[in-house]
Amino acid sequence: MTAIAFLVIVVLGIATILFSRKHSQSARRREILETPFPVDWQTILERNVGLYRQLPAAIRKDLHRRTLSKSAARNQHVSSLRRG
């Protein structure tokens, strides 16, 4: 095998790994954002955060999205620590 052929194979392998990693992250992010906000969490917010009920619907939706995203990231971090 020539050096150029070897280099092409290595570059294609790296590109494939990077693409598949990016694709799986995007799919996971979409899955998280499509997850409905848990009713129990909303009840807790309504009961314990006075300003929550006064927030406009768009800001509540953004808060829900950000909360789900942070929760998923935290869960992923914790599970990686357990595996490690």
C-alpha positions in Angstrom: 0.0 0.0 0.0 1.4 3.3 -0.9 1.7 6.2 1.5 -1.0 8.2 -0.3 -3.5 5.4 -0.2 -2.8 4.9 3.5 -3.3 8.6 4.1 -6.6 8.6 2.2 -7.9 5.7 4.3 -6.9 7.4 7.6 -8.5 10.7 6.6 -11.7 8.9 5.5 -11.8 7.0 8.8 -11.4 10.1 10.8 -14.1 11.9 8.8 -16.5 9.0 9.3 -15.9 9.0 13.1 -16.4 12.7 13.3 -19.6 12.7 11.2 -21.2 9.8 13.1 -20.4 11.5 16.5 -21.9 14.8 15.3 -25.0 13.0 13.9 -25.6 11.1 17.1 -25.3 14.3 19.2 -27.8 16.1 16.9 -30.2 13.2 17.1 -30.0 13.1 20.9 -30.5 16.9 21.1 -33.6 16.6 18.9 -34.9 13.8 21.1 -34.4 15.9 24.2 -36.1 18.9 22.8 -39.1 16.8 21.7 -39.5 15.4 25.2 -42.6 16.9 26.9 -41.8 18.8 30.1 -42.7 16.5 33.1 -46.0 17.6 34.8 -44.4 16.9 38.2 -41.6 19.4 37.5 -44.1 22.0 36.3 -46.0 21.5 39.6 -42.9 22.0 41.6 -42.0 25.2 39.7 -45.6 26.6 40.2 -45.5 25.8 43.9 -42.0 26.9 44.7 -41.1 29.7 42.3 -43.3 32.7 42.7 -42.5 34.3 39.4 -43.1 31.1 37.3 -46.8 31.7 37.0 -46.2 35.2 35.8 -43.9 34.2 33.0 -45.1 34.5 29.4 -45.7 31.2 27.6 -42.7 31.7 25.3 -40.4 32.2 28.2 -41.8 29.2 30.1 -41.3 27.1 27.0 -37.7 28.2 26.7 -37.2 27.5 30.4 -38.6 24.0 30.0 -36.3 23.4 27.0 -33.2 24.6 28.8 -34.1 22.6 32.0 -34.5 19.4 30.0 -31.3 20.0 28.1 -29.3 20.7 31.4 -30.9 17.7 33.1 -29.9 15.4 30.1 -26.4 16.7 30.1 -26.1 16.2 33.9 -27.4 12.6 33.6 -25.0 11.9 30.8 -22.1 13.2 32.8 -23.1 11.2 35.9 -23.5 8.0 33.9 -20.0 8.5 32.2 -18.5 8.9 35.7 -20.1 5.6 36.8 -18.7 3.8 33.7 -15.3 5.4 34.1 
